[in-house]
Amino acid sequence: MLIRTLNDVIGTAHDADWGNGTSRRLVVAADGRGFAVTDTYVRPGTVTRLRFDRHLEACYCIEGSGRVETDADAWDLEPGTLYAPDKGEEHRLSSTSGMRLICVFNPPLRGDETHDSDPARPSGY
């Protein structure tokens, strides 16, 4: 049985501040579950270009609101909404008031990865 609280992760190597928010990695590859789970916060007034080339992800909004966009479409995010881009699919994640997501990654994250929020290139793992 794995038991881990958010407070167990805050301030450790599994607490990644990516500039436009934070990603607290609650389950990581070393836990041997075959997936990772993060508690992710998107800071108000931010827009981040993302693309995950080595991972599938699914993100479920639990607090706040935001938006996810591709070149083809855009969707509003609010509590109870899940989005799951395809592997390698570039998307933009934004929030005007702040947003909290629970995200699942497969294959799992190591836990120490960070985003690069440079607008010239999408960040990703």
C-alpha positions in Angstrom: 0.0 0.0 0.0 1.3 3.4 -1.0 0.2 6.3 1.2 1.5 9.8 0.4 0.1 13.2 1.2 0.6 16.5 -0.7 2.5 17.8 2.3 4.9 14.8 2.0 5.8 16.0 -1.5 5.9 19.8 -1.1 9.5 21.0 -0.8 11.1 17.8 -2.1 12.7 16.9 -5.5 9.1 15.8 -6.6 7.8 19.3 -6.1 8.5 21.0 -9.5 7.9 24.7 -10.0 7.7 25.2 -13.8 7.3 29.0 -13.8 3.7 29.1 -14.7 2.7 26.7 -12.0 3.7 23.8 -9.9 3.6 20.0 -10.3 3.6 17.9 -7.2 4.4 14.3 -8.2 2.4 12.1 -5.8 3.2 8.8 -7.6 6.4 8.4 -9.7 8.2 5.7 -11.6 10.2 4.5 -8.6 6.9 3.6 -6.9 6.4 0.8 -9.5 2.8 1.5 -10.4 3.3 1.9 -14.1 1.8 5.5 -14.1 2.5 8.8 -12.4 0.0 11.1 -10.6 0.5 14.8 -10.1 -1.3 17.5 -8.3 -0.7 20.4 -10.7 -1.5 24.1 -10.1 -1.6 26.6 -13.0 -0.9 30.2 -11.9 -3.4 32.9 -12.8 -2.7 34.9 -15.9 -0.4 32.3 -17.5 -0.3 30.5 -20.8 2.1 27.6 -21.3 2.8 25.7 -24.6 3.1 22.0 -23.8 3.9 18.8 -25.8 4.7 15.5 -24.2 6.7 13.3 -26.7 7.3 10.3 -24.4 4.1 10.3 -22.2 0.4 10.1 -22.5 -1.4 12.3 -20.0 -4.9 12.9 -18.7 -5.7 15.9 -16.6 -8.8 16.4 -14.5 -9.7 19.8 -13.3 -10.7 19.9 -9.6 -10.5 23.7 -8.8 -10.6 27.0 -10.7 -10.9 27.3 -14.4 -8.9 27.6 -17.5 -8.6 26.7 -21.1 -6.7 24.1 -23.3 -6.2 24.9 -27.0 -4.7 23.2 -30.0 -4.2 24.8 -33.4 -7.6 23.3 -34.4 -9.8 23.9 -31.4 -10.2 25.2 -27.8 -12.0 23.9 -24.7 -12.9 25.6 -21.5 -11.8 23.7 -18.3 -13.7 23.8 -15.0 -14.1 21.3 -12.1 -15.3 18.0 -13.5 -13.6 18.4 -16.9 -10.9 16.1 -18.1 -8.6 16.6 -21.1 -6.2 14.0 -22.6 -4.0 15.1 -25.5 -2.4 12.5 -27.8 1.3 11.8 -27.4 3.3 14.6 -29.0 0.2 16.8 -29.5 1.1 20.4 -28.9 -1.4 22.3 -26.7 -1.6 25.6 -24.8 -2.8 25.6 -21.2 -4.0 28.8 -19.6 -5.9 30.2 -16.7 -7.0 33.7 -15.8 -7.8 32.9 -12.2 -5.7 29.8 -11.3 -6.6 26.2 -11.8 -5.8 22.9 -10.1 -5.5 19.6 -12.0 -4.9 16.0 -11.1 -2.9 14.5 -13.9 -1.9 10.9 -14.8 1.1 10.1 -16.9 2.0 6.9 -18.7 4.8 5.9 -18.8 5.4 7.3 -15.3 7.4 10.4 -14.6 10.7 10.0 -12.7 9.5 12.9 -10.6 12.3 15.4 -11.1 11.4 16.5 -14.7 10.7 20.2 -15.2 8.9 22.2 -17.9 10.7 24.8 -19.9 8.3 27.7 -20.4 10.3 29.3 -23.2 7.6 30.5 -25.7 10.0 29.7 -28.6 9.6 26.0 -28.0 6.9 23.8 -26.4 7.9 22.3 -23.1 7.6 18.6 -22.5 9.0 15.4 -21.2 
